[in-house]
Amino acid sequence: MDTVHTTDRLTHLRELMKEHEIDIYVVPSEDSHQSEYIAPCDARREYISGFSGSAGCAVITLDKASLATDGRYFNQAEKQLDVNWELLKQGLPDVPTWQEWTAGQSNGGKTVGVDPTVITAPDARKLSDKIQKKGGKALVGVKENLVDIVWGKDRPPRPNETVKVLGLEFAGKKFEDKLEDLRKELEKKKSPGFVVCMLDEIAWLYNLRGSDIPYNPVFFSYAIVTPTKATLYTDSAKLSDEVKSHLGDAVTIRPYDEIQDDAKILKETLSADPVASEDSSAPKAKTRFLISNKTSWALSEALGGEERVEEIRSLIADAKAIKNETELEGMRACHIRDGAALIEYFAWLEEELITKGTKLDEVEAADKLEKIRSKHKHFAGLSFDTISSTGPNAAVIHYKPERGNCSVIDPKAIYLCDSGAQYFDGTTDTTRTLHFGEPTEMERKAYTLVLKGNIALDRAMFPKGTSGFALDTLARQFLWEEGLDYRHGTGHGVGSYLGPIGIGTRIQYSEVALSAGNVLSNEPGYYEDGSFGIRIENIIMAKEVTTNHKFGEKPYLGFEHVTMVPMCLKLIDKERLSPIEKDWLNKYHAEIFEKTKGFFEDDARALSWLKRETDPIS
């Protein structure tokens, strides 16, 4: 990860800011759909700052520039940012948020600008309030994205990849039935319609998949659903005859770029406020469209803003997060195949490094893993860039090895591999930390504490209504007892052949209770800068469980793990495990052996490795 020199880019941007009478310019990470992972053409924050992590916000004044990001990326940002930038380490004491920093810089009547298509309406309002309270003039939407102008002809084109139908054997539910369920929710809320902006929600709703964003099976689109009509806004050239036949007369296709104009037309059908009739007991008219709280400021304003729309948690996000039985079975099946791929890979890697003494760099190893995965049934591609990291690189939480500029894997150091794949029947995301030599006492201690947290969350049982926020401490407790911790969430939601709800300290994880059918990651970790990193990640599925009692007549939930890859026995300090934890580990390893051994009938190397790594401990 090299430092990127941004002086010329910032100089050009500041000239444009002056032309537009902007004193401060905000460059978020997200695209117009609030995607966490974006197409290359939307990587504006990376282009202007040089920082390539997936989360962060750049703020540029006429004489300063700041980049805010979270603890996953502190090390990476310090390496990639040049002298023009101040790093705001979000979450640390006395470090302002990017919103606070921006508002502080606006003091004295300065104007703050942002592309209104890449910031949500709620975030724009909050930022505007902070600016005005600090003595700033205003937050204004700048129609032209100024970074795009700086980027010029070097900016990659917007992808326009073919859209495919996800068969019912994988989706488990017809899109017509999903539309009917959504319309029932509209009726309950007495709303005339819902505007959908999130790409994964549109793909899920219509049982379609695309490839416009690397590693994410989505396509650029919007949707509007009313009680009588469903409209999909996308480039019709992307849609094959199969897709058009699949959608039939149930869905109207409109050009992607027409959403803003259609929203303005739709606004005219909505009154500013429902007006009660002379009979005060009469119901108010259905006049307020529903939009998700992830909708862009630009689209919200096109629809009439707060007076004409109601912002809610997306109706589709909640429905999508609860997997149906077909999707759950798909997750189980794809994780067995994916586990077999990882087992084969780790056995191969150990032989290459130890037996043969082969020099392999991190990218070469990742390439081999992708090749192994690709031969398995229903493989569609990777779900993110493989984090193949050796030694101190493993301490960079979201490390991305670069071809031709990465480390050779050291067999005497920690090796952390965080990887995943998209299969037609599900999405995988697995992290394993291994050591091919002799680990240090601290490495074994840290690994075992992380493992204990992983087991604790896996074994948790809790009343329905419990949030991921409440469960987070289960995974951290053993690290905390030693004065240790990690700067990332414990778990994120996982889609069914869609991008990798959550478990962690983010406030949004307290807003939604976990439900049976939710699929999440369980990934505590520990990182020593410049030395090593440890993370253990399993995918778990929430399910109803039987308890001896049922206080308050509430159902209780627990988890089912589906990841089928052994833990690293060499890194476990058995003395730190309780009898219950040892029993859990032995049963888990026995389950892995039984479910994956059939893949290795003609692979003695992988089968031998599997037997050794699943050997019971006492």
N, C-alpha and C positions, 0 to 999 in steps of 0.2 A: 504494500500500500504506500504509494509515493505521494508526496505533497503536490498539490495542484496549484499552479500560479494563476491568480485571479485578478491581478492588478488591471490589466487591459479591459477585462469584462466589466469590472466594477466602474472603471472610468466611463465606459460607454453607457452603462446603466444610469449613472448619475447625471450624464448629459440629458438622457431621456427624461429623468425625473424632473429636472429643471424645466424642460420643454412642457411637461404636463403639470407644472406647478405643484409637484409633490416633494415634500421634505423627507419623508420616510416611506420605504417601500417594503411590503411584507411578501415573502415568497414561501408559501407552505409546501409540504412534501406531496400533498395529494393531488389527484386529477379532478376533473369535473364530477366524478362519481364518488369521491371520497375513498378511492381505492388505496389500501395500504401498499400494495405492490402495483407498480404502474408500468405503462409502456415506455420505451426509451424516449419517445417524443414528449412525454410529460415530465421528464426528470429535470425540471427547471431548477429546483433547489440544489441538486447535485451539480448542474452545469455552472451555476453562479458562484457556488461556495467551494466546489471540489470534494465535498463530503458525500460519500455514496451510500451511507446507511439508509435503512428503510424508514426511519422516523426522525423528524426534526423540522425546524423552521428557521429560515434565514430572514434577518431583518437588516435593511441597509439604509443608513442615513446619508447625508451629503458628505460626512467625514468619518463615519464609523460603520462597522458591520459586525453583527453577532450571529452565531449559530447555536441554537438550543437543541439539545437532544438528551435522551435518557441514559441510564447507567449501562445499558447494553452496548453503547457505542462510545463511551468516553475515550477509551484507548484508540479506537479507530479514528475518531474525530481529531484527536491531538496529532496523529500522524498525517492526516490528509489536509488539514487547514493550514493555509500559509499565514504570513505575518499580518495580513489585512483583517484577520478575523479574531473576535473574542468568543471563546467557548463558554456557553452558559450550561453548566452541568445540572440539569433539572433533577429536583428531588433532594439536592444537598442543602444543608442549612445555609441561610443567608444568600442563596443564589436566586435572583428573580426569575420568574417565568418569562417566556418571550413576550407575553402580553404585558406584563409589568414593565419590562425593559422598554418596550415600544412606547407605552404610555408615558414613561418617565422621559424619554427622548422628545416627546411631542410638546412638552411644557413650553409655554411662550407663544401659543397659537399656531403650532406647526400642523400641517396637513399630512395624514397618513393614507397611503394608497394601497390597494390590493386588487388583483383580478377577482371579480365577484363570482366567477364560476368555480373557483378552487377553494373557497372558504364557505362553511355552512352558515345559514342564516342565524342560528343561535350564537355561533362563535363571533360573527360579525357584530351582533348587538352587544355582546359582552365586551368585545374589544372597543367598540365605540363608546360605551359607558366609561371604561377605564381611561380612555383618551381625554374625554371631556372633564372627568374628575381631576385629571392631572394638568389641566390647563391647555390641552391641545385644541386645535380648531375643529377637526372632523376626521372621520374615516370615510373615504370616498372609493367607489368602485371605478377602476380604470378599465375601460372596455378592451383596449389592446393590452395583451400581456407583454410587459416591457422586456422581460427576459427572452421571450420568443424573438423580439426584434434584435436584441443583442446576439442571440444565437444565429439568426439569419439562415443562410442556405445550408449551414452545417447541421441544422436541426433535423433529426430523422423524421421521415414521413409517418403519418398516422397509419397503424396497421389496418388491414382490411381482409382478414383471413376468413376462410369458409366456415360457416356455422353448420353444426351437425345435430342430428336428433339423438337424444339419449333414450334408448329403448325402454319400454315398460318393464322389462325383466331386470333392469338396473334401477329405474326411478321408483318403481313400486306403486305409482299413483298417476293417473292420467292428468294432463294439464287442465283439461276441462273441469275435472273434479276440484283441482286446486283453485281455479277461478271461481267455482261455485262456493267454495269455503270462504274465499276472500269477499265475495259479494254478501255472504251472510254476515260477515263482520261489519261491512259497510252499513247494512240494514240495522244492525244492533246500535251502531254509532250515529245513525240517522245522517249519513253523509252521502253526497252525490258521487263521490269517486275518490280514488287514491292514485297519486303520482309516484311511480317507482323510479329511483335513480341509481340504486346500487346494482352493479353488474352481476354479482353472484345471485342476487335475489331474482333478477329477471331470468337468468339462466335456469335457476331452480323452478321458477313459476311455469315456464313454458317447456320444461324438459328439453332444453337445448344446451349445447356446449360449443365453445369457440376456442380460439387461441390468439386473441389480440394482445394479451398480456403474458409475457413469459412465465411459464410454470402455473398459470391460472387459466382454467378452461372457460373463459368468459369472452364476451364480445361487446363492442361499444354499442350501447343501446339505452333507451328509456322506455317506459311503459306507462300507460294510463288505463286504469280499469274503472268502469262505471257499472251500474246495475244492468246495463243493456249492451255495453260495447267494451271490447278490449283492443287496445292499440299498441303496436310495437314499433318504436322509432329506431330504425337501423338502416344501413345501406342495403337495399334489396339485392344488390349484386352479390352479397355475401350468402344469400339464401339459395340453396339448391332446390331443385324440384321436389326432392324428398321433404325438405323443411317446409316448403309452401304447402305441400299435400298434408303434412302433419298438422299444420296450423289451420288449414282449411278456411271455412267461412267464419270460424270462431274468433279470428284475430285479423284486424286491419293493419296493413303495413304502411308506415309513413317514413319519409326520409329522416335520417338521424338529426340533421341540422334544423328541421322544422319544429322541434320541441318548444323552443323559445317563442316563436310566432304563434304556435297553437295555444301555448299557455296564456298569451296575451288575449287571444280570442276567447278562451275559456273564462278568463277573468270577467269579461263583460256579461257573462251569464250569472255571475255571483254578485249578490248585493254585499255592501260593506258589512252589514250586520243583519242577522235575521230579524225581521220586524214582526212583532206580535200583532195579531189582529185585535179588533176591539174586544173580542172575547178572549180575555187573558188566559183562559184555560185551554185555548186551542193550541195545538202543537206548532212550533216554529218551522219555517220552511227549511228544507235541506239545502243550505247554501254554502257551507264551508267545506271545501275540498280538504282531504287529509294528505299531508306530506310527511315524510320521515324527517326526524331531526338531523339527518345526514344530507338533506337537500341543500343545494348550493344557494347562496344569497341571491345570485342572479335569477335562478329559476323561481325561487320564492317570491321575489319582487315582480317577476313577470306574471305570476298568478295573482298579484294584488297584495302581497305581504301579509302581515299579521292580521289585518282586518278581514281578509278573505280566505285564509287557510288556517288549518289547525295542525300544529306540529306534534307528532306522537312518535313513540317507539314504533318502528316499522312493523306492520301487521305480518309481513312476509318473513321478516327476520325471526320472529318468535315461532312461526309455523315451521320454518326451515330448520330450526335448531333441534326440533324433536323429530328424530328419524323414525320412519316407518319400519315395519319388520323386514321388508326387502332390503332396505338400506342398511339396517343393523346386521343382517346376515351377510351382506356384501362386505361390510367392514371386517367382520370376523374372517371371512374367506381371503380377502386381499392381504390381510396382515399375516396370515400363515404363509402365503406365497412370498410376501416381502421379507418375512423373517427368514425363510429359506435362502433368499438372495443374500441377506446380510451375513448369515452363517457361512455360506460359501465364500463370500468376500473376505471375512475376517480370517478364515482358515487359509485362504490363498495368500493374504497379506502377511500373515505370520510366517508362512513357509518362505515367501520371497525375502523377507527381511532377515529372518533368523537362520533358516537352513541354507538358503542360497546366497545370502549376503548381498542381495540386489539393492541398488540405489534407486529409490523411487521418490519422486516429489509428490506433494499433496494433490496436485491436479491429476497426475498420472494415476494415482490410486483412485481418485474420484471417478475418473473415466472408466476404470475397470469395474467399479461398482455399478455404474449406469449400464454398462454392457451386460453384466450379469442380470440385472433387473429386467432389462429389455426382452429377455427370452421368456419371461413368465407370462402366463395367460392374462389377457385383458390389460396389458401394460399400455398406457397412453403417453407417458412422459414423466419427467421429474416434477415434483411439487414445489421445489425451490432449489436454489444453488446449493450443492452439497458443501457443508462445512467440514472439510477434511483438514485437521489441524494438529500439528505436532508441537510438543513442548510449550514454550511461551505463547505460541499462536493460539493455543487452546484457551488461554486466558482472555482473548478478545472474543466476547460473547457471540457476536454475529460475524465472525471472521469469514472472509471470502478469499480463498487462494486464487491468485492470478496466474494464468498460464505464462510460463517463461519468467515469472517473477515471484516464485513461492519457495518454501523451504523443502529440503529433502527430509523425509520422515526419519526421525532418530529412533532406532529400536530400543534405546536406553531411556527414552522419555515417554511421558503420557501421550497417548493419541486419542483425540476426541473426534468422533464422526457423528454429525447431525445431518440426517438425510431423509428424503421421502420421495414418494412416487404418486402419480395419478394413475389409477386403474379405473376401468369403466364401472366397477362395482364398489369403489371407495378410494379414499385418500389416506396415505400413510405418512407418518412423521415420527422418526425414531432417533434417539441419541444414545450412543454407547461410548463409554470411556474405557480404554484398554491400556495395558502396559505389557510390552513384549520382553522386558528385562526385569530388573529388580526395583520395585517402587520404593520410595523413601517412606519413612514412618509417617510423615505429615501427609503424604499422598494417600496412604492407606487409611489414615484417620479421617481425612476429609471425604474420601470416597464412601467410607462406611457410614458417616454421618448423613451424607446425601442419600445413600441407600435406605437408611432407617426412615428418613422423611418420605421417600417414595413409597415405602411399604405402609407407613402410617396413613397416608392419603388413600392408598389402594384399599386398605382395610376399613376405612371410615364408614360408619352408618349414622344417619342423621335424619331428623324429621323433615317431611316435605315442607317447602317454604324456606329452607336454608339456602343462602347464597354462596357463591364461590369466594366472596370476600371473607365469610366466616370460617371457611375451611383452610384458608391459606396458612395459618399458623401451624397446622398439623405437619406440613412439610418442612417448615423452618425450625421447629422446636428444638431439635437435637443440635443444629448449628448454633442457635441462639444460646443454648446452655454453655457453649464454648466461646461465646462472643463473636461468632461468625455469621455471615448472611450472604445473600446474593441480590444483585440489582436488576432483577427481571421478575415478571410474573411467574407464578407456579404452573399455570395452565391456560390454554386458549382453546376456543372452539375449533372443531374440525368438521369440514363438510364431507358430503358423499360425492366424490369426484368434483369437489369445489374447494375454494380456498379455505390453506391451512388457513357467546357466553364466556366465560373464563373463571380462573381461580387466581386471585392475587390481591394486591393492595390498591388497585385503581378503583376510584369511587364508583365507576359504572358497574363493577362486579358486585356491588352491594344492591343494585337496583333491580336485578332479575334473579328470581329463585331458580335453582337447578331443578330439572324435571326428568322423569324417566324418558329415555330416548336421546338425551343430550350426549354428545361425544366430545371429549376434551382430552387435552394432553396433561400429563403428570410429570413435571420436569424440574425438580429442584436442582441446584448446582452450587458450586463454590469455585472461586477464581482468585489466584494469586498473580497479580500483575508481574509480567516479566519472568514467570516461572512455569505455572501450569494452570489448567482449568479442568473442572469436572462437571459433567451434567449427565443425568440419567433420565431419559424420557420414554414413558410408555403412553399409549393411547388407552383411555378408559371410557366406559359407557355407563351412564347412570341407569339404574334399574331399581324397581321396588324390591325390598327384601323383607323377610319374615323375622320378627323380633318376639321375644318372650312376652313383652307387654306392648301396649300401643297407647301411650299417654295422650290424652286429649282426642282419642280416636283418629289421630293423624297417621297416614301411611308413612313408612320409613323408607329411605333410599340408601343405596350403597353403589358400589362400582364393580364392573366386570372389565378386567384387562384383556386386551386383544393383541397387544404387541408380543411377538414370539421370538425374542432374541435373548440369549443368556446374559446374566450379569458377569462381570469379570472377577472370577474367584481369586485371582492373584492380588487384587486390590482390596479384598475384604479382610478386615480385622475381625475374625470370628469372635474374639473375646468381647467385642462391643455389641454383639447381637444378642438379643434375648431369646429364650427358647421359642417363643411365639414367632419371632422374626425368622429364626432358622427354619422353623416348620413351614412358614410361608414361602421362603426361598426354595426349599427342597421341593415343595409341591409345584411351585411355578416352573422350576426347571424340569421336573418330570412331565409337566404338561407340554412344555416346549419340545422336549424330546419326542413325545408320542405324536405330536401334530406335524413335525417337520422331518422326521427321520425318513419317511417315504420318498423324499426328494433326492436322497443321497444313495440310492441303491447302487449307482455306478460311480460314486464319488467317495472313495475311501478316505481321502484327505479331509473332506468336510465332515463326514460321519465320525471320524476319529476325533476331530476338534469338538464336535457337538457332544460326544460322549464325555470327553474330559471336562468340558465347561458346564455340564449339567450334573456332574457327579455330586451326590448328596454331601452336605457338610454336617459336622456334629459338634 
